[in-house]
C-alpha cells in the first residue's frame, strides 16, 4: 500500500521590515545566527518525522516571514533531510515565498540548485506610490526584474497582488490587472486588502488615516477579477488564487482539502491523522522562545490536541468552502465521519442555498461565486 500523503511546512519568521498590513508571525531582528537556526529547524524536522512517520511527502513549502532571507544552504539541508526522513514523491512540489528585492532575487539560482522548483513572489503592487503605502522595500523595476529572474530559474512561479487599496477605482484595478496578466505565468494570487487587528493599518484605519474603497467598488473589482481571469485561462480555484488547469499550488490544496501536513518553525501549525484521530500541533510563536525550546527539548511544540467531533467538522467546512470545487462529500465523510450536508442544521443550510450562496449536488457542497465573495459571513451563519 502506498504511504499516506503529507505536506511539510517550514516557517522562517524573519523579515527586513514589518509590512503595515501583515498579521503573520513575522519579526524584525538585527541579525540572525543562520547556522544555529539551520540546526534547530533540522532538529524539529526530525521530531516532526517521529510525529507523522511512514508518510509520502508530496509537497514542501517555505513560508514566513521572508524565507528568501534564509541561506540557500539551509534550504538545501532541509530539503535533503526531508527526503531522508520520509518517502518523497518523484514529482514533489517545493515552494518558497520570496520578496522581489534585487538582493533576494540574486539567490534564485542557488535556491533552484537546492531543490526549490516553485517560487511565489510578493510583488503586491505595480506602481511606486502603492508599494510605498504597503510598506514594501522593492521598486517596480526590481519586481519586474525578479519576475524575469524567476522565469529563468524555476519551471513554476507565481506572484501576489493586493487590490481594493485606498483610492483605487475599479478602472485603475482593471488597468493594473492587465499589466499583471502580461507578466503572469501559470498562477496568480490576488487579494483584497483587509484590515487585520494588531497591524499598523488597523490603527491607521481606525484613526481615519486612510479610507478603503466602498463595498460596491470592492465587489466590482472582485467580480471583474473573476471574469477576466477566467477569460485569460486562469480561473479561480480558491477565493484569491487563480491558475491554469493543473497548475494550482498543491501544498495549499492540502490545507483546503483538509489533508495532512506537519509544520516546523516558530508558530507553525500541523494537522495529521494518528490512527483514526486528527492531531493538531502548534509550535511556539516567539522566535527566541522557539529556538530555546528546540535546543533544550528537540522541538518547539506549544500545544498538541486532538481535533474531533464538531470542531473537526467546522475546520473541514471552513477550509473546503474556500475552494471553487467545494467540498467532496465522500472525502469529507471519510475524514469527519459525517456527510457535510447532514452535518449542518437544515435551518442554517437551506436559506443559504435558496439565496444562491451555496450549491449542493450528489458529490459536492460548494459556495457559489457570490458565496465565496462573502465567505466569512457565510461561515458565521453555518457554524455559529
N, C-alpha and C positions, 0 to 999 in steps of 0.2 A: 504493500500500500504506500502511495506517495505521501511524504510528510505533509502535515498541515501547513498552509502558507502563513507567512509572518512578515510584517514590516518592521524596520528598525529606524527609530528617530533619534537623532543626535542634536542636542541643543547647545549652541555656543552663545553665551549670554552677553557678550561684549559688543559695544558699538563705539564709533568715534564720537558721536553725539546722540542725544535723545531727541527723536522727532516729536514735535508737539502733539501729533495725533495718536501716538503709539502707546498702547496699554499692554504690550507684550512684556515678558520678563527679560528686559534688556538693561544693561548698566554701562556706565562710562567709567573707565579706570585709567590712571596714568600709564600703567604698564601691566603686562600680563606675562607671567612665567610660562612660556609656551611648553617647555619640556615637562614641567610639573603638571600642567593641565592635560597634556597628552597622556602621561602616565595614569592620571586619575580617570580620564574618560575610558581608557583601555581597561582599567580595573573594574569600573562599573559595567562596562560591556560584558565582561566575563561573568559578573553577577547576574546580568540580565539573561545570559545564556543558561544559567542554572535555574532561573525562574521559569523560562519557557524553552525547555530542551527538546531536541528531536524535531525541529521545525525546518521548513524550507523558506529561506529568506527570498522574497520576491522583489522587495523594494528597500531602499535606504534613502533617508532624507536628512540633510544637514540644514537645520533652521536656526533661527535666532531672534534677537541679536543679529549679528552680521558674520555669518560663517566664512565669508570670503576673507575675513581677517585672520582666520586660522592659518598656520603654516601648512603648506601642501604636504609636508612630511607627516603632520598629524592626521590629515585626511587620509593619506595613503595607509598609514598604520591602522586606522580604524577600519578601513575597507578590507585590508588584508586579514585582520583579526576576525572580522565578521565572517569571512569566507572559511576561516579555520574552525570557528565555533559552531557554525550551522552549515547545513547543506545550502548552497546558493543556486538559484535558478540560472540557467545558461543566459537568459535574457534579462538578468536583474537590472532594474531601473535604479540609478544612483543620482539623486538630485542634490544640488547645492544652491542655496539662495545667495545672491551677490549684489553688492552695490556697484553702480557703474562709474566709480571714480577711476581715474587712469591708473592709480597705484594698484587697486584690486584687480582691474582688468588685465594688468601685466602678469598676474598669476594664473591666468586661464590655461595656458599651455601646460604648466606644472600640475594643475588640478585635473586636467584631462588625462595626463600621464598617470596620475594617482589612481584613476579609475572612475572619476565622475563622468557620466555620459549624458547628463541633462542639467542645464543651468537655468535659474529663474532670476531675472534682473529686476530690481526695484527702481524702475525709471520714475514712475508716479506722475510725471507731467512733462510736457514737451515745450514749455516756454519758461524763460528765466524768472519772471515775476511769480509764477505759481510754484516753481521749485524753491524759491526763497521763502514764500509763505509756508510751505510744507516742511521747511527746515532741512531740505536736502543739501548735501555737500557737493554734489556734482553739477556740472553745467549741462545745457542741452547738447553741446558738441561732444562732451565726454560720454553722454548717454548714447549718442549715435555711434561713436567710436567703439564703445563697449559692445553694442549690439553687433557691429561688424566683426569684432574680435570673437564674440561668442559663436557667430556663424562659422568662423574658420575652424574652431576647435571642438565644437560639440554638435553631434548629429541632431540633438533635440534641444531647443531653447524656447524660453517664454519671457515675457516681461509684464509688469504690473503698471496700471494707470489708476489714478484716483480722480473721479469726476464728481459733479454736483458741488464744486468748490464755490466759495463766496464770489459773487459777481459773475459766475459763469452762466451763460444762457444756453438753451438747447441748440441754438445756431452755432455758438462757439464750440460746444462739445462735438457737434456734428463735424465741424472742420478738423478738430483735433483727432477725432476717431478715424477720419480718412487718412491722416498722416500716420496714425498707428498701424492701420491696415497695410499701408505701403511698406512698413518695416517688419510686419509680423511674419512669423514662420508658421508653425503648426498649432500654436497655443497662445492665448491672451487671457490675462486676469484683469477684470475691470470692476473696480469697487466704488460704490458711492461713499463719499466722505461721511462718516458717522462720528459723533462726539461721544467719546468714552470717558466715564468717570475716572478721575485720577490723572488725567492728562492735562498738559498746559492748555490745550484747546478747550477743555471742559471749563476751566476758569475764565479764559478769554471770552468764550461764547456766553457764559452766564453774565459777564460784565457788559456785554453788548459790543465787544471789540470788533466783531465781525458777525455777519448775518448769512446764513445758508440760503440757497435758492428755496423758494416755497415748494409746497408739496406737489402742486401742479407741474411746475418746471422740472422737478426731480423725477416725477413719473414720466414726463415726456422724454427725458434723457434715457431713462431705463428702457422704455418701450422702443425708442429708436435704436438703442444699442442691441436689443434682442433681434429686431428685424434686420438690421444692417449686417450683423454677424452671421445670421442665417444665410442671407444673400451672398455673403463673402465665403461661405463654405466652412465657417467656424461657429456652429450653433452652440448655445449654452448647454453644457452637460451638468452644471451646478449653477447656483444663483449668480455667481460672479465669474465663473470660469468657462471659457469657450475654447473649443478645439476642433481640428479636423477629425474625421472619423478615425478611430484607433489611436489618437494622439493625446487622449486625456492623461492627466498626471495619475499614474497608477497608485502612487503612495497615498495621495489624498482620497482616492476612491476607497482605499482600505478603511479610512475613518468614516466616510459617509455610508459605506455599506456595513458598518459595524463589525468589521473583521478584526483580526488580531494584530497587535503591534506592541512592541516594547519601546520605552523611552529612556534615554540616558542623558545626563547633564542636568544643570540646575533647572528646577521647575518642570522637567519633562514628565509627561503622563504616559501610562501604558494601560492597555486593555487586552487581555488574552485569556483564552479558555484554560482552565485547570480542571480536568475531569469534566463534569457536567456544569461547572460553575464558571462565571466570568470574573476574573480577578482584576481589580483596579489598583494601579500603583501611582504614587506621586512622589517625585524627588524634591528635596529641599530647594526653595526658590533662591535664596541668597547665595551668590557665588562663593563667598568665603566660607559660609556655613556648610555648603555642599562639599567643597573641597576638603575641609577639615574632617567631615564625616567619612568621605571616601577613603582618605588616608588612614583614618582610625579603624574603620569597620569593613571597608571594601565596597561600600555603596552609600549613596546619599538619600536613601528612602525616608520620606517623612510620614507616609501613610500607605497602608495596604488594606484593602477591604474587598468584600465580595459584592458584586452588583447583582441583585436578584429581584424577583417579584415586579412590582410596579415601577421601581427605579430602572430595571433592565428594559422594560417596555418603553418607558419615556425616553431614555437615552437613545434607543434604536429609532424611535419615531423622530426625534429632533435631528438626528443625523440624516436619516434616509429621505426625509421630505425635502431636503436641500437639493436633491438630485432631480434633473429633468425627467429621468426614467422613473423616479419614485422608488417605492419600497416593493421589492419582490416578496409577495406574501408567503411563499413556501420557504424562502431563506429566512425571513423574519421569524416564522414559526419554528424553524429548526434551532434558532438561537435563543428565542424567548419562551418557547413552549406554547405560544398562542398566536392565532392569526391577528394581524394588526387591525383589521376591520372589526373583529369581535372584541378586541381589547379596548376599543373606545366606546364609551357610552353613546347610544344612538341619539340621545337628546343633544349631544355635542356635535356628533358627526353629521347627521342628516341635514341640519340647516346650512352647514358649510358646503356640502355637496350641492344643495339646491341653489345656493348663492353663486356657484361657479368657481369656488376656491379649491375644491378637491374633486378628484375623479376616482372612481372605483371600477375595476373590471375583474375578470376571473383571476388574473395573475398579479395585479399590481394595485397599490394605493399610491396616488401621486397628487402633489399640489399642481394646479394649473399655473400658467404664467402669471395670472392675476394673484393667485395664492402665494407663489414664491416671492412676488414683489412685496407682500405683506406677511412674510413668514413668521416673524416674531409675534405679531398679533394673532396669527392663525394658531401657533403652537400654544399660546396662552389660553385660547379657547379649548384646545384639545386636551391639555394635560394639567390645567389649573386645578 
